[in-house]
């Protein structure tokens, strides 16, 4: 189990866990095996992926897991699950799944593999209150692990929170910020002065520099 999966499981405490886009099924299987969920629904749009999840459940002896083929959270009834994990896909796809979700007061654990600022902005605008938003490093890559629940009350977030979550001074987040600094410097240097396209990357560069400066001072 890598750090990303362990971080996801650390937030699971469910009567019914829904693992949406479950792929290999590790979240659902180990949540049940560890007693973090009384039962689980492992769902994926791909029957082939569900075969892997079923095989893992059989191999480990995990019971109380139901397997469903379907698109996103459309496989769930209203308020059927009290924890929902959506990982292994990009921010735009997670945003789409949330926008089409049935009524629920579930806790969400979201792990976008790209474009995390897009998802964070959507959560703020749509009124998903976050209890945690940390970046973890696993397998040489960085993953945001966002824990939230919909209250319906929109709010605003800073550029720093949009880029780096709510625990920007964590070791893994600082390492990610240092990685992003080099990328942003390259982007900004490639855009000619006066080109309007420089505004956003320049703002991100400034925010990243300020974060790293603050960390270095502490």
Residue pairs with C-beta under 8 A, 6 or more apart in sequence:
1 9
1 26
1 30
2 138
2 139
3 136
3 137
3 138
4 87
4 111
4 136
4 138
4 139
4 143
4 145
5 26
5 27
5 30
5 138
7 134
7 136
7 143
7 145
8 27
8 85
8 87
8 109
8 111
8 145
9 27
9 30
9 31
9 34
9 36
11 107
11 109
11 132
11 145
11 147
12 27
12 31
12 36
12 37
12 83
12 85
12 109
13 36
13 37
13 83
14 31
14 36
14 37
14 38
14 40
14 81
14 82
14 83
14 107
15 37
15 38
15 39
15 82
16 37
16 38
16 39
16 40
16 41
16 80
16 81
16 82
16 83
17 27
17 28
17 31
17 32
17 36
17 37
17 39
17 40
17 41
17 81
17 82
17 83
17 84
17 85
18 40
18 41
18 43
18 73
18 75
18 76
18 80
18 81
18 83
18 84
18 85
18 106
19 25
19 27
19 28
19 31
19 40
19 41
19 42
19 43
19 85
20 43
20 72
20 73
20 75
20 84
20 85
20 86
20 97
21 43
21 44
21 45
21 72
21 86
21 87
21 88
21 89
21 97
22 28
22 42
22 43
22 44
22 49
22 50
22 53
23 44
23 49
23 52
23 53
23 88
24 49
24 52
24 53
24 56
25 42
25 50
25 52
25 53
25 54
25 56
25 57
25 65
26 56
27 85
27 87
28 37
28 40
28 41
28 42
28 53
28 57
28 62
28 65
29 40
29 42
29 53
29 56
29 57
29 60
29 62
29 65
30 36
30 62
31 37
31 40
32 38
32 39
32 40
32 62
32 63
32 64
32 65
33 60
33 61
33 62
37 83
38 64
39 64
39 65
39 66
40 64
40 65
40 66
41 65
41 66
41 67
41 68
41 75
41 76
41 80
41 81
42 50
42 53
42 57
42 65
42 66
42 67
42 68
43 67
43 68
43 69
43 70
43 75
43 76
44 50
44 53
44 69
45 69
45 70
45 71
45 72
46 69
47 69
50 67
50 68
50 69
53 65
53 67
54 67
56 62
57 63
57 65
68 75
69 75
72 96
72 97
72 100
72 101
73 84
73 97
73 98
73 100
73 101
73 102
73 104
74 100
74 102
76 84
76 101
76 102
76 104
77 102
78 102
78 103
78 104
79 102
79 103
79 104
79 105
79 106
80 102
80 104
81 104
81 106
82 105
82 106
82 107
83 106
83 107
83 109
84 104
84 106
84 107
84 108
84 109
85 108
85 109
85 110
85 111
86 94
86 97
86 98
86 108
86 109
86 110
86 111
87 109
87 110
87 111
88 111
88 113
89 112
89 113
90 112
90 113
90 114
90 115
91 112
91 114
91 115
91 116
91 117
91 118
91 119
91 122
92 115
92 118
94 110
94 112
94 119
95 118
95 119
95 122
98 108
98 122
98 126
98 128
104 150
105 149
105 150
106 149
107 147
107 148
107 149
108 128
108 146
108 147
108 148
108 149
108 150
109 145
109 146
109 147
110 119
110 144
110 145
110 146
110 147
110 148
111 143
111 144
111 145
111 146
112 119
112 143
112 144
112 146
113 143
116 144
116 146
116 163
116 165
117 162
117 163
119 144
119 146
120 133
120 144
120 146
120 157
120 161
120 162
120 165
121 157
121 162
123 130
123 146
123 148
124 154
124 155
124 156
124 157
125 154
126 150
126 154
127 150
127 151
127 152
127 153
127 154
127 155
128 148
128 149
128 150
128 151
129 148
129 149
129 150
129 151
129 153
129 155
130 146
130 147
130 148
130 166
131 147
131 148
131 149
132 145
132 146
132 147
132 166
132 167
133 144
133 145
133 146
133 147
133 148
133 161
133 165
133 166
133 167
134 144
134 145
134 165
134 166
134 167
134 170
134 172
134 173
135 142
135 143
135 144
135 145
135 164
135 165
135 167
135 170
135 172
135 173
135 176
136 142
136 143
136 145
136 172
137 143
137 172
137 175
137 176
142 172
142 175
142 176
142 179
144 165
146 165
159 203
159 204
159 207
160 168
160 207
160 210
160 211
161 168
163 180
163 204
163 207
163 208
164 173
164 176
164 177
164 211
165 173
167 173
168 174
168 177
168 211
169 211
169 214
169 215
169 218
174 211
174 212
174 215
177 208
177 211
177 212
178 212
180 204
180 208
181 205
181 208
181 209
181 212
184 201
184 204
184 205
184 208
185 205
187 201
188 198
188 201
188 202
188 205
191 197
191 198
191 201
